[in-house]
Amino acid sequence: MKLTFKITATVLISVMSLLSFFGFFIIKDEKNFLEKLQNEQGKTIVNTISISILDSVLLKDYSAIDTIVENTSHAYKNIATIRVIINKKIVSQTFKKGMSEDKKSLFKSNVVINDQILAKVVVSISNLENSKLIDKRIKDIVFVSIFVTSLLILLLILIIKYFLINKINFISKSTQEIKLNNLHKPIEMNTNDEFKDLANNINEMIRQLDNEIKENRNKTKLLAEQSKMASLGEMLGNIAHQWRQPLSVISTAATGIKLHKEMEVLEDKDLYRAMDSINDSAQYLSQTIEDFRGFLDPNNRKIEEIDISNTIDKVLNMIGSQFIANEIKIIKNIQNITIESIENEFIQVLINILNNAKDALLEKEDGDKLIIINTYKKDNVLCVEIIDNAGGIKEHIIEKIFEPYFTTKHQSVGTGIGLYMSHDIITTHLNGEISVSNNEYTYESVKYIGAKFSIELSLNKKLY
């Protein structure tokens, strides 16, 4: 509801209430005055008739009494009836049609000589004229009230618009023009009133907001650099794991060829088989290094359409050997879903979560070590779930899991940056949501408890 309407409505109600209040007393005084005037008139009329008919009563001249009564009735249009009563008999009366019996006032007077009542005069005066006068006064007061109220409202609107609304609209428009990348344009008010104080307070708030944004950007940049360094260290370890087996295959094949040659038992088929094995291993090494190079390339952050199944395969190709070495079984329930996203950043999130699950599972002393990766589409949203069976996260720390530098690991193992950066990437860069919860589930008729990381990315929302 607009401020102008609120103020106008408030003033309108206030003015109408005041006018109604004063109008009530004005009408009441007017009514009392008219009633008093009518009472005086009625007393005057009845006394005048009593005096006028005195001689006629003594002479018992009833025709003269009728004449006086009729003349008096004609002289006052508000007289309803006149009765002259002698010895309890009406000797003369007159009445006017159309005057309601319930809207009149009675006035009585006695014709007295020597303390003897010779006759009674009863006059009823209609209140209709007074009611009409009162109604007219009410209409006049209502008209004046409406007229005065309209003038006051018009004047008030002009005053409010000039002194209040224009300034409020200016401040509102100025605040709407403020953006995160344009916080250096202050609101300027050329007045010396409360609005200037308000503008100054907003400017101070913007200045503080700008400083906090700069500090947060610097912190985020520092955290990102630390996360990259941590990722680089992990990547070097992953490269060593990933290359160990294919290098061993190449070494074994080359050594076998050399040995067969020295023993002069080398056949073409053995040579071709060994060369194919060496070539396959070299291709695998080339693909692995290409995956690592693409992931670590700081310029490879373009928005593109990716197949979630291929992206997960890339992740497992880079870090899968560590899970195999630690006897961690990865179960994939993957649907082929395409989404417009930044693949490298999404890969970084998956690596962080999978490494976090791996570290939790390494603390598990016995039993199977499982990580389940689910992907599915729900209401035009890509859902990715990563579930382990490491027993879950303690309830009193689960809400802090995405805070920077928060870690349950030893400082030599964890920095507390990975999950924070994962949360920042999903919510800020990819316009999605990420959450964590403890989950109880059954796999191959065995019940497990573990942490479940859930990622939701809109399939319709465009990234810019």
PLY file of the C-alpha trace (Angstrom):
ply
format ascii 1.0
element vertex 464
property float x
property float y
property float z
element edge 463
property int vertex1
property int vertex2
end_header
0.00 0.00 0.00
1.46 3.36 -1.07
2.46 5.86 1.61
0.44 8.62 -0.10
-2.74 6.56 0.15
-2.08 5.69 3.79
-1.51 9.31 4.80
-4.47 10.55 2.74
-6.79 7.92 4.20
-5.63 8.73 7.73
-6.19 12.46 7.25
-9.54 11.88 5.56
-10.79 9.75 8.43
-9.46 12.23 10.98
-11.02 15.27 9.28
-14.35 13.50 8.75
-14.35 12.39 12.38
-13.67 15.92 13.62
-16.30 17.43 11.33
-18.82 14.78 12.37
-18.00 15.43 16.02
-18.49 19.18 15.75
-21.43 18.74 13.38
-23.17 16.58 15.97
-22.99 19.35 18.57
-23.96 22.03 16.06
-27.04 20.06 15.01
-27.87 19.34 18.65
-27.67 23.05 19.55
-29.71 23.94 16.47
-32.36 21.40 17.42
-32.54 22.68 20.99
-32.82 26.25 19.72
-35.68 25.37 17.34
-37.48 23.44 20.07
-37.13 26.37 22.44
-38.38 28.75 19.75
-41.36 26.49 19.05
-42.23 26.28 22.75
-42.21 30.04 23.07
-44.29 30.35 19.92
-46.79 27.76 21.16
-47.17 29.48 24.52
-47.64 32.84 22.81
-50.30 31.46 20.45
-52.31 29.68 23.13
-52.17 32.68 25.48
-53.17 35.03 22.66
-56.19 32.86 21.83
-57.20 32.70 25.50
-57.18 36.48 25.78
-58.90 36.98 22.42
-61.87 34.73 23.18
-62.45 35.98 26.76
-65.35 38.30 25.85
-66.85 35.78 23.46
-66.80 33.12 26.19
-68.58 35.47 28.60
-71.16 36.29 25.95
-71.33 32.70 24.77
-70.74 33.96 21.25
-69.50 30.72 19.76
-69.42 32.03 16.20
-66.96 34.70 17.28
-64.87 32.04 18.97
-64.86 30.04 15.70
-63.75 33.11 13.79
-60.85 33.78 16.16
-59.80 30.12 16.08
-59.90 29.92 12.27
-58.02 33.20 11.81
-55.33 32.07 14.21
-55.04 28.69 12.47
-54.63 30.42 9.10
-52.06 32.82 10.52
-49.66 30.04 11.59
-49.11 27.27 9.06
-47.47 25.00 11.65
-50.61 24.86 13.81
-52.12 21.39 13.48
-55.24 21.72 15.67
-56.96 24.28 17.93
-59.67 23.28 20.39
-61.75 25.45 22.71
-63.39 23.47 25.51
-66.16 24.80 27.76
-67.62 22.60 30.45
-65.79 19.62 28.98
-67.39 20.19 25.60
-65.55 21.24 22.48
-67.29 24.39 21.35
-64.83 25.21 18.58
-62.06 23.38 16.81
-59.99 23.43 13.66
-57.44 21.04 12.22
-55.25 20.73 9.16
-54.93 17.58 7.09
-51.57 16.00 6.30
-49.96 16.72 9.65
-48.89 13.53 11.37
-50.21 13.05 14.88
-46.84 11.77 16.14
-45.00 14.94 15.08
-46.62 17.67 17.15
-46.37 19.43 20.48
-49.37 20.31 22.71
-49.85 23.67 24.43
-52.71 24.42 26.86
-54.11 27.58 28.43
-57.13 28.39 30.60
-59.55 31.31 30.21
-59.84 32.51 33.82
-61.88 35.25 35.52
-61.80 35.69 39.29
-59.96 32.42 39.67
-62.73 30.65 37.81
-61.84 28.59 34.72
-64.37 29.47 32.05
-62.74 27.63 29.13
-59.67 25.71 28.01
-57.66 26.28 24.87
-55.56 23.38 23.47
-53.23 24.02 20.54
-51.08 21.36 18.82
-48.17 22.62 16.74
-46.57 20.36 14.13
-42.84 19.55 14.43
-42.58 18.85 10.70
-41.22 22.29 9.85
-38.59 22.01 12.53
-37.61 18.56 11.22
-37.28 19.98 7.72
-35.10 22.78 9.04
-32.93 20.29 10.94
-32.62 18.05 7.85
-31.62 21.07 5.80
-29.01 22.01 8.40
-27.64 18.45 8.34
-27.35 18.54 4.54
-25.65 21.92 4.70
-23.18 20.67 7.30
-22.47 17.50 5.28
-21.93 19.55 2.13
-19.62 21.96 3.93
-17.79 19.03 5.54
-17.23 17.34 2.17
-16.12 20.59 0.58
-13.74 21.48 3.41
-12.43 17.90 3.57
-11.78 17.86 -0.18
-9.86 21.11 0.03
-7.85 19.89 3.01
-7.05 16.57 1.32
-6.01 18.29 -1.90
-3.83 20.70 0.03
-2.40 17.89 2.12
-1.61 15.75 -0.95
0.26 18.65 -2.49
2.19 19.22 0.73
2.94 15.52 1.20
3.98 15.13 -2.42
6.30 18.11 -2.25
7.83 17.57 1.16
7.66 13.78 1.58
6.79 11.61 -1.40
9.19 13.20 -3.89
12.08 12.76 -1.47
11.09 9.21 -0.60
10.78 8.32 -4.30
14.20 9.85 -4.95
15.80 7.78 -2.19
13.93 4.66 -3.35
15.05 5.13 -6.96
18.63 5.78 -5.85
18.72 2.60 -3.76
17.30 0.57 -6.67
20.16 1.78 -8.87
22.71 0.43 -6.38
24.29 -2.81 -7.57
27.12 -4.97 -6.29
29.41 -3.65 -9.01
28.31 -0.04 -8.53
28.51 0.77 -4.83
30.46 4.00 -5.25
27.58 6.28 -6.21
26.30 8.02 -3.05
22.76 9.29 -2.54
22.87 13.09 -2.48
20.08 15.08 -0.77
20.16 18.89 -0.97
18.13 19.34 2.20
18.79 19.77 5.89
16.17 17.47 7.34
15.60 13.86 8.36
15.77 12.71 4.73
19.35 13.89 4.45
20.15 11.95 7.63
18.47 8.89 6.08
20.50 9.28 2.88
23.71 9.63 4.90
22.88 6.48 6.86
22.24 4.57 3.63
25.52 5.85 2.18
27.37 4.70 5.29
25.68 1.29 5.07
26.71 1.02 1.40
30.30 1.94 2.28
30.43 -0.75 4.96
28.82 -3.25 2.56
31.41 -2.41 -0.09
34.24 -2.99 2.38
32.78 -6.31 3.52
32.33 -7.45 -0.09
35.96 -6.62 -0.85
37.10 -8.49 2.25
34.96 -11.51 1.37
36.27 -11.51 -2.20
39.84 -11.45 -0.94
39.07 -14.27 1.50
37.37 -16.30 -1.22
40.29 -15.73 -3.57
42.73 -16.84 -0.86
40.63 -19.92 -0.09
40.43 -20.73 -3.79
44.20 -20.54 -4.11
44.65 -22.72 -1.04
42.12 -25.19 -2.41
43.96 -25.30 -5.75
47.27 -25.96 -4.00
45.66 -28.73 -1.94
44.08 -30.15 -5.10
47.42 -29.96 -6.91
49.09 -31.99 -4.16
46.33 -34.58 -4.31
46.52 -34.62 -8.11
50.24 -35.39 -8.05
49.53 -38.30 -5.72
46.72 -39.44 -8.00
48.97 -39.24 -11.06
51.51 -41.45 -9.32
48.78 -43.99 -8.48
47.22 -43.89 -11.92
50.54 -44.29 -13.76
51.97 -47.07 -11.62
50.03 -49.92 -13.26
50.38 -48.87 -16.96
54.08 -48.09 -16.45
54.47 -51.54 -14.92
52.77 -53.05 -17.97
55.08 -51.13 -20.33
58.14 -52.14 -18.32
57.08 -55.81 -18.24
56.34 -55.88 -21.98
59.63 -54.19 -22.89
61.61 -56.47 -20.59
59.87 -59.53 -22.05
60.71 -58.48 -25.61
64.34 -57.92 -24.68
64.57 -61.29 -22.90
62.97 -63.15 -25.81
65.30 -61.41 -28.25
68.37 -62.33 -26.23
67.18 -65.94 -26.06
66.43 -65.83 -29.79
62.88 -67.04 -29.19
61.09 -63.80 -30.10
58.22 -64.45 -32.45
56.26 -61.90 -34.42
53.01 -62.60 -32.56
54.71 -62.03 -29.19
56.25 -58.84 -30.51
52.88 -57.57 -31.81
51.12 -58.52 -28.56
53.78 -56.70 -26.52
53.66 -53.65 -28.77
49.84 -53.51 -28.53
50.08 -53.71 -24.75
52.67 -50.92 -24.67
50.55 -48.81 -27.05
47.34 -49.32 -24.99
49.18 -48.37 -21.80
50.69 -45.31 -23.49
47.24 -44.25 -24.73
45.87 -44.68 -21.22
48.71 -42.55 -19.82
48.08 -39.92 -22.49
44.33 -39.79 -21.70
45.04 -39.64 -17.98
47.48 -36.76 -18.31
45.02 -34.99 -20.64
42.29 -35.31 -18.00
44.62 -33.93 -15.33
45.82 -31.14 -17.60
42.27 -30.11 -18.44
41.27 -30.14 -14.80
44.25 -28.08 -13.64
44.06 -25.57 -16.53
42.92 -22.25 -14.93
41.53 -21.06 -18.27
39.37 -24.12 -18.80
36.28 -22.73 -17.05
33.91 -22.40 -20.00
30.18 -23.04 -19.87
29.30 -26.02 -22.04
26.88 -28.90 -22.36
28.25 -31.90 -20.50
27.16 -35.51 -20.10
27.08 -36.27 -16.38
28.04 -39.90 -17.02
31.21 -38.89 -18.91
32.08 -36.33 -16.23
31.89 -38.93 -13.46
34.01 -41.32 -15.54
36.66 -38.59 -15.86
36.66 -38.13 -12.08
37.05 -41.84 -11.42
39.73 -42.10 -14.08
41.74 -39.45 -12.22
41.31 -40.66 -8.64
39.91 -44.18 -8.94
43.22 -45.95 -8.27
43.30 -44.66 -4.69
39.91 -46.22 -4.02
41.01 -49.52 -5.53
44.21 -49.46 -3.48
42.20 -48.95 -0.29
39.60 -51.59 -1.22
36.78 -49.07 -1.49
34.01 -50.26 -3.77
32.29 -47.62 -5.90
28.75 -48.43 -7.04
27.39 -46.29 -9.87
23.70 -45.79 -10.62
24.18 -43.27 -13.40
21.63 -41.93 -15.88
22.78 -40.29 -19.11
21.74 -36.72 -18.41
23.14 -33.64 -20.16
23.32 -30.23 -18.51
24.79 -26.83 -19.31
27.51 -26.30 -16.72
31.21 -25.66 -16.05
32.66 -29.16 -16.12
35.99 -28.46 -14.42
34.33 -26.83 -11.42
31.81 -29.65 -11.17
34.70 -32.15 -11.32
36.42 -30.30 -8.48
33.27 -30.63 -6.34
32.97 -34.37 -7.05
36.66 -34.95 -6.26
36.36 -33.04 -2.97
33.30 -35.03 -1.87
34.72 -38.39 -2.96
38.04 -37.71 -1.22
36.12 -36.70 1.90
34.19 -40.01 1.75
37.45 -41.93 1.17
39.09 -40.34 4.24
36.04 -41.19 6.35
36.06 -44.80 5.14
39.79 -45.18 5.89
38.94 -44.69 9.56
36.56 -47.65 9.36
38.32 -50.66 10.84
36.33 -53.55 9.41
33.55 -54.44 6.99
32.93 -53.41 3.42
33.81 -49.90 2.32
31.20 -48.54 -0.07
30.57 -45.35 -2.00
27.36 -45.13 -4.00
26.95 -42.51 -6.75
23.37 -41.88 -7.90
22.29 -39.49 -10.64
18.70 -38.90 -11.75
16.37 -36.21 -13.01
13.49 -34.85 -10.93
11.23 -31.98 -12.03
13.84 -30.59 -14.48
16.52 -30.78 -11.80
19.68 -32.89 -12.01
20.17 -34.70 -8.71
23.55 -36.16 -7.79
23.94 -38.20 -4.58
27.20 -39.47 -3.12
26.62 -41.87 -0.21
29.19 -43.70 1.91
28.87 -46.26 4.72
31.35 -44.69 7.14
28.77 -44.30 9.93
27.64 -40.75 9.23
28.57 -37.33 10.61
28.06 -36.38 14.25
24.90 -34.33 14.65
26.56 -31.46 16.56
28.99 -30.75 13.69
26.96 -31.58 10.60
25.74 -27.98 10.27
29.35 -26.73 10.24
30.54 -29.10 7.53
30.58 -26.40 4.81
32.26 -23.70 6.92
35.78 -22.61 5.87
38.68 -24.24 7.73
36.32 -26.60 9.56
37.71 -30.15 9.56
37.50 -33.25 11.73
40.80 -34.54 10.38
44.32 -33.95 11.61
45.93 -30.77 10.23
48.41 -32.89 8.28
45.52 -34.54 6.43
42.75 -31.96 6.06
42.63 -28.19 5.54
38.88 -27.64 5.92
38.75 -25.88 2.55
37.49 -28.56 0.13
33.85 -28.78 1.22
33.63 -25.01 1.72
34.84 -24.44 -1.85
32.46 -27.16 -3.08
29.55 -25.33 -1.46
30.72 -22.02 -2.94
31.10 -23.50 -6.44
27.67 -25.16 -6.44
25.71 -22.22 -4.97
27.60 -19.30 -6.51
29.13 -20.51 -9.78
26.65 -23.21 -10.83
23.45 -21.71 -9.34
22.58 -24.94 -7.55
22.14 -26.33 -4.07
24.23 -28.73 -2.00
23.35 -30.35 1.32
24.53 -33.14 3.59
22.61 -35.51 5.84
23.02 -38.84 7.58
21.39 -41.65 5.67
20.38 -45.20 6.58
20.02 -47.54 3.60
20.16 -51.18 2.54
22.54 -52.58 -0.07
22.54 -56.26 -0.97
20.36 -57.07 2.08
22.78 -55.35 4.46
21.89 -52.18 6.35
24.41 -49.33 6.35
24.62 -45.82 7.81
26.64 -43.06 6.18
26.79 -39.47 5.02
24.83 -38.46 1.93
25.87 -35.40 -0.08
23.08 -34.19 -2.35
23.65 -31.81 -5.26
20.78 -30.24 -7.22
21.35 -28.33 -10.48
18.55 -26.85 -12.56
18.34 -28.15 -16.12
16.52 -24.98 -17.24
18.49 -22.22 -15.52
21.16 -20.64 -17.73
24.64 -19.80 -16.42
26.20 -16.47 -17.29
0 1
1 2
2 3
3 4
4 5
5 6
6 7
7 8
8 9
9 10
10 11
11 12
12 13
13 14
14 15
15 16
16 17
17 18
18 19
19 20
20 21
21 22
22 23
23 24
24 25
25 26
26 27
27 28
28 29
29 30
30 31
31 32
32 33
33 34
34 35
35 36
36 37
37 38
38 39
39 40
40 41
41 42
42 43
43 44
44 45
45 46
46 47
47 48
48 49
49 50
50 51
51 52
52 53
53 54
54 55
55 56
56 57
57 58
58 59
59 60
60 61
61 62
62 63
63 64
64 65
65 66
66 67
67 68
68 69
69 70
70 71
71 72
72 73
73 74
74 75
75 76
76 77
77 78
78 79
79 80
80 81
81 82
82 83
83 84
84 85
85 86
86 87
87 88
88 89
89 90
90 91
91 92
92 93
93 94
94 95
95 96
96 97
97 98
98 99
99 100
100 101
101 102
102 103
103 104
104 105
105 106
106 107
107 108
108 109
109 110
110 111
111 112
112 113
113 114
114 115
115 116
116 117
117 118
118 119
119 120
120 121
121 122
122 123
123 124
124 125
125 126
126 127
127 128
128 129
129 130
130 131
131 132
132 133
133 134
134 135
135 136
136 137
137 138
138 139
139 140
140 141
141 142
142 143
143 144
144 145
145 146
146 147
147 148
148 149
149 150
150 151
151 152
152 153
153 154
154 155
155 156
156 157
157 158
158 159
159 160
160 161
161 162
162 163
163 164
164 165
165 166
166 167
167 168
168 169
169 170
170 171
171 172
172 173
173 174
174 175
175 176
176 177
177 178
178 179
179 180
180 181
181 182
182 183
183 184
184 185
185 186
186 187
187 188
188 189
189 190
190 191
191 192
192 193
193 194
194 195
195 196
196 197
197 198
198 199
199 200
200 201
201 202
202 203
203 204
204 205
205 206
206 207
207 208
208 209
209 210
210 211
211 212
212 213
213 214
214 215
215 216
216 217
217 218
218 219
219 220
220 221
221 222
222 223
223 224
224 225
225 226
226 227
227 228
228 229
229 230
230 231
231 232
232 233
233 234
234 235
235 236
236 237
237 238
238 239
239 240
240 241
241 242
242 243
243 244
244 245
245 246
246 247
247 248
248 249
249 250
250 251
251 252
252 253
253 254
254 255
255 256
256 257
257 258
258 259
259 260
260 261
261 262
262 263
263 264
264 265
265 266
266 267
267 268
268 269
269 270
270 271
271 272
272 273
273 274
274 275
275 276
276 277
277 278
278 279
279 280
280 281
281 282
282 283
283 284
284 285
285 286
286 287
287 288
288 289
289 290
290 291
291 292
292 293
293 294
294 295
295 296
296 297
297 298
298 299
299 300
300 301
301 302
302 303
303 304
304 305
305 306
306 307
307 308
308 309
309 310
310 311
311 312
312 313
313 314
314 315
315 316
316 317
317 318
318 319
319 320
320 321
321 322
322 323
323 324
324 325
325 326
326 327
327 328
328 329
329 330
330 331
331 332
332 333
333 334
334 335
335 336
336 337
337 338
338 339
339 340
340 341
341 342
342 343
343 344
344 345
345 346
346 347
347 348
348 349
349 350
350 351
351 352
352 353
353 354
354 355
355 356
356 357
357 358
358 359
359 360
360 361
361 362
362 363
363 364
364 365
365 366
366 367
367 368
368 369
369 370
370 371
371 372
372 373
373 374
374 375
375 376
376 377
377 378
378 379
379 380
380 381
381 382
382 383
383 384
384 385
385 386
386 387
387 388
388 389
389 390
390 391
391 392
392 393
393 394
394 395
395 396
396 397
397 398
398 399
399 400
400 401
401 402
402 403
403 404
404 405
405 406
406 407
407 408
408 409
409 410
410 411
411 412
412 413
413 414
414 415
415 416
416 417
417 418
418 419
419 420
420 421
421 422
422 423
423 424
424 425
425 426
426 427
427 428
428 429
429 430
430 431
431 432
432 433
433 434
434 435
435 436
436 437
437 438
438 439
439 440
440 441
441 442
442 443
443 444
444 445
445 446
446 447
447 448
448 449
449 450
450 451
451 452
452 453
453 454
454 455
455 456
456 457
457 458
458 459
459 460
460 461
461 462
462 463
